[in-house]
Amino acid sequence: MQHNKQLEKEIDDFVLLVKFKDDRKFEESGIKGIKPEVKGIEEIETTLNSINIWFYITESEFYNTVTVELDVNPAKAINHLSESPTVAIERVVPLDSVVSSPLERVIETILKLASLKIDKDESFTVRCELNDDGLKNIESISSPDKLINHISGELCDELGLEYRDKNTDWVIQVEELGEDTGIAVCRPDDILMK
């Protein structure tokens, strides 16, 4: 697709968002005395070192979330993480962009990414992962539902795309990283859920 080639030219490096299980779920898997984020970082390092790719892990403001900068397409890393026997990793999302959190900047980035990736005859859904009281620096958005409605309305109005909750062609994933927001526009199968 011509849109994907155009997008690839704009991306210099790739970023994964990795979420770890909460303490309760982690202990239910039989591991005690170690935090899921410590074990999860070890799992990322072991897996990515085994395939000889460059990566850099950055902790976020939230103990259960890190970002991983890569020098290869994230599909390769996600594939290897899916095949690895991990116990702490809960979800891996290939981020297209990490931006400061003002709503206008988030919406502008989502519109740009969606216009490059999603064809007019394809559908999308929006998923938001917010911590605490909503996204920092976005006063009017206090719940994932409000943000989902706002983003989906903008995409339908500006790009003429079809919103669907289920059986959708694309997922627009919005992840709070503290002062920044991670944005992914990807196929549902591109997100690893363990």
C-alpha positions in Angstrom: 0.0 0.0 0.0 1.4 3.4 -0.9 0.2 4.9 2.4 2.3 2.5 4.5 5.5 3.3 2.4 4.9 7.0 3.0 4.5 6.4 6.7 7.6 4.2 7.0 9.7 7.0 5.5 8.6 9.3 8.4 9.5 6.8 11.1 13.2 6.7 12.2 12.8 4.2 15.0 10.1 2.1 16.5 8.6 2.0 19.9 6.7 -0.7 21.8 4.6 -0.1 24.8 4.8 -3.0 27.3 2.3 -3.3 30.2 3.0 -5.8 33.0 0.5 -7.7 35.1 -0.6 -6.2 38.3 0.8 -7.7 41.6 -2.3 -9.8 42.3 -2.3 -11.5 38.8 1.4 -12.0 39.0 1.3 -13.7 42.3 -1.6 -15.9 41.0 0.9 -17.2 38.4 3.0 -18.6 41.3 5.7 -16.0 41.5 6.3 -14.4 44.9 9.0 -12.0 46.2 9.6 -10.2 42.9 7.7 -7.3 41.4 6.1 -7.9 37.9 7.9 -4.9 36.5 11.3 -6.2 37.5 10.6 -9.7 36.0 8.9 -8.1 32.9 12.0 -6.0 32.1 14.1 -9.1 32.5 11.8 -10.9 30.1 12.0 -8.1 27.5 15.8 -8.0 27.7 16.2 -11.8 27.5 13.9 -12.1 24.5 15.3 -9.1 22.5 18.9 -10.0 23.2 18.3 -13.5 21.9 17.4 -12.1 18.4 20.3 -9.6 18.4 18.4 -6.3 17.9 19.2 -3.0 19.4 16.7 -1.8 22.0 16.4 0.7 24.8 13.9 0.4 27.7 12.4 3.5 29.3 10.3 3.4 32.4 7.2 5.5 32.5 5.6 7.4 35.4 3.6 4.2 36.0 5.3 1.2 37.6 3.5 -1.3 35.3 4.4 0.4 31.9 7.6 0.8 30.0 8.4 1.8 26.4 11.0 0.0 24.3 12.7 1.8 21.5 13.8 -0.5 18.7 15.8 -0.3 15.5 13.6 -2.9 13.7 10.0 -3.1 12.8 8.1 -4.0 16.0 6.4 -7.0 14.4 9.6 -9.0 14.8 9.9 -8.1 18.5 6.3 -8.8 19.2 6.4 -12.1 17.4 9.4 -13.2 19.6 7.7 -11.9 22.8 4.6 -13.9 21.9 6.6 -17.1 21.4 8.7 -16.5 24.6 7.5 -18.1 27.9 6.8 -14.8 29.8 4.9 -14.5 33.0 5.0 -10.8 33.8 4.1 -9.3 30.4 0.4 -8.7 29.9 0.2 -6.5 26.7 2.5 -5.2 24.0 1.4 -2.4 21.6 3.5 -1.1 18.7 3.3 2.7 19.1 3.4 4.9 16.1 4.0 8.1 18.0 4.6 9.5 21.5 3.4 13.0 21.9 2.8 15.6 24.6 -0.6 15.2 26.1 -2.6 18.3 25.2 -5.8 17.0 23.5 -5.2 19.1 20.3 -1.8 17.4 19.8 -3.2 13.9 20.4 -6.1 14.4 18.0 -3.8 16.0 15.3 -1.4 13.0 15.5 -4.2 10.5 15.4 -5.8 12.2 12.4 -2.5 12.2 10.5 -1.7 8.6 11.3 -5.2 7.4 10.4 -5.2 9.3 7.1 -1.9 7.6 6.2 -2.9 4.1 7.2 -6.7 3.6 7.0 -8.4 3.4 3.7 -11.9 4.9 3.3 -13.6 1.5 3.1 -12.1 0.3 6.3 -13.4 0.5 9.9 -11.8 1.4 13.2 -12.3 1.2 16.9 -10.7 3.3 19.7 -9.2 1.9 22.9 -7.9 4.1 25.7 -5.8 3.1 28.7 -5.9 6.0 31.2 -4.5 6.0 34.8 -5.8 7.9 37.8 -8.1 10.8 36.7 -7.6 10.8 33.0 -4.9 12.2 30.8 -2.7 14.8 32.3 -3.0 18.2 30.7 -6.4 17.4 29.2 -8.9 19.0 31.6 -12.1 18.1 29.7 -11.3 14.4 29.4 -11.7 12.5 32.6 -12.7 9.0 31.4 -11.7 6.6 28.6 -15.3 6.8 27.3 -15.2 10.6 26.8 -11.8 10.3 25.0 -13.0 7.5 22.8 -16.1 9.4 21.8 -14.1 12.5 21.1 -11.5 10.7 19.0 -14.1 8.6 17.1 -16.2 11.7 16.4 -13.1 13.5 14.9 -12.2 10.6 12.7 -15.7 10.1 11.4 -16.2 13.8 10.7 -12.7 14.7 9.4 -11.8 11.5 7.5 -15.2 9.9 6.8 -14.2 6.6 8.5 -16.6 4.0 10.0 -16.4 3.4 13.7 -17.2 -0.1 15.0 -16.8 -1.6 18.4 -16.1 -5.2 17.2 -14.8 -6.9 14.0 -12.9 -3.8 13.0 -10.1 -3.4 10.5 -8.0 -1.0 12.7 -7.4 -0.3 16.3 -6.5 3.2 17.5 -4.9 2.7 20.9 -4.2 5.6 23.2 -2.0 5.0 26.2 -1.2 7.4 29.0 2.5 7.6 29.7 2.4 10.4 32.3 3.1 13.8 30.7 3.1 12.1 27.2 0.6 10.0 25.3 1.4 6.9 23.2 -0.6 6.5 20.1 -0.9 3.3 17.9 -2.9 2.9 14.7 -2.6 -0.8 14.0 -4.4 -4.0 13.0 -6.0 -5.8 15.9 -3.6 -8.8 15.5 -0.6 -6.4 15.9 -1.3 -6.1 19.6 0.0 -8.9 21.8 -2.3 -9.9 24.7 -0.9 -12.5 27.0 
